[in-house]
Amino acid sequence: MSTELQRPRPDEHAPYFSRYIDLVPDGDIVETLTHQLGETLALLQDVAPERETHRYAPDKWSIREVVGHLIDVERVFAYRAIAIARSDGVDIPSMEQEEWARRSNAHERPLDDLAFEWASLRRANVHMFATLGPGTGMRRGKAGGNPVTVRSLPWMIAGHELWHRELLARDYLTDRA
């Protein structure tokens, strides 16, 4: 395993993101991101078409919207990583997830289309993280005014996905065998 993208220390990201990073097992984060791709796609492929718009409560996102959120967050975190990798000290604005979800058309798109987009994005991000140059992982910038290192971001991506995959299994797909 490369030392470039080892598990980040708590001072490398806002405390809020520990909830995601702590979910990720130790090991090579690029391998973890690659492995997750198959696991999450398998989960999504098991969703019956009539369940795609299911909400477990009236004020919660549909399954399609959860996947749209995964796409948005992965795209934003990857952008943060590449922006900081290329330019020290950048301060990238935060993302207002509820506003983004409201303005997304994810609920109107078929789940297989969303899954395809997410998988394409994940494959591109795996390649990006696998090919970062020496010393890049420790570059620092800010996201939403909080300090963050490049190496924190793939761990956040992986943990965020695990968080929502568990939520999907627990709250949306409870009728699965």
Secondary structure as GFF3:
##gff-version 3
##sequence-region A 1 177
A	DSSP	three_ten_helix	10	12	.	.	.	ID=ss1
A	DSSP	three_ten_helix	15	17	.	.	.	ID=ss2
A	DSSP	alpha_helix	18	21	.	.	.	ID=ss3
A	DSSP	alpha_helix	29	45	.	.	.	ID=ss4
A	DSSP	three_ten_helix	49	51	.	.	.	ID=ss5
A	DSSP	alpha_helix	63	86	.	.	.	ID=ss6
A	DSSP	beta_strand	91	92	.	.	.	ID=ss7
A	DSSP	alpha_helix	97	103	.	.	.	ID=ss8
A	DSSP	three_ten_helix	106	108	.	.	.	ID=ss9
A	DSSP	alpha_helix	111	130	.	.	.	ID=ss10
A	DSSP	three_ten_helix	136	138	.	.	.	ID=ss11
A	DSSP	beta_strand	140	143	.	.	.	ID=ss12
A	DSSP	beta_strand	146	149	.	.	.	ID=ss13
A	DSSP	alpha_helix	152	167	.	.	.	ID=ss14
A	DSSP	pi_helix	168	172	.	.	.	ID=ss15
###
